[in-house]
Amino acid sequence: GFMAQTGLAPKYLENLGSSLAYVSIKSNATEAEILSVSREIAALSTGAGLSADQIVGLAGTLAALRIPAERSRGSLETYFNTLRRAVANGGEDLQNFATVVGVTTDQLDNMVRSGQGAEVLERFITQLNSVDSVAMTSALDALNIRQLRVSNTFTRRSQNVDTFREHMEYAH
């Protein structure tokens, strides 16, 4: 299923297995947990420009933070759909997203259209990590990412941005 959703060629399956095992060794998540989250987020993450190893790194972060696979998928689906809608619609929605990511609207538009989803996501959670909880709530509200489970997932992820970076590096 992961290969079909990501387009990963069979010759890279061993590399994927190595990434998965290494992320598991370096984190408090099991291979089974990481694989479960990876399967749930593979299609939408690929659509946002994440590579197979980046998906494993992101899944490792989510699994290590004990965010269930279904919630991980749902929160990322909300995030990526909101981001794509903001780019498509432009205006205030795009400006709000660009502000949170810490780039101009043109830069964000180019990043999304060129498939730099992992970089946009890292900047997003890094910026959320740099503000207090009230500002974080306001930022998520301005982006219409206010559902309880989604905002909780991003709050937990932003509070653990170093874990995200480490898992992305381990998976590579």
ZIUR-V814904 format. One record per run of one state. SS is the DSSP state (H for helix, E for strand, L for the rest). FROM is the first residue (numbers start at 1). TO is the last residue. If there is no record, write none. Layout:
# ZIUR-V814904
SS|FROM|TO, SS|FROM|TO
This chain:
# ZIUR-V814904
L|1|1, H|2|6, L|7|9, H|10|26, L|27|30, H|31|47, L|48|51, H|52|64, L|65|68, H|69|89, L|90|90, H|91|101, L|102|104, H|105|113, L|114|116, H|117|129, L|130|132, H|133|142, L|143|147, H|148|158, L|159|160, H|161|171, L|172|172
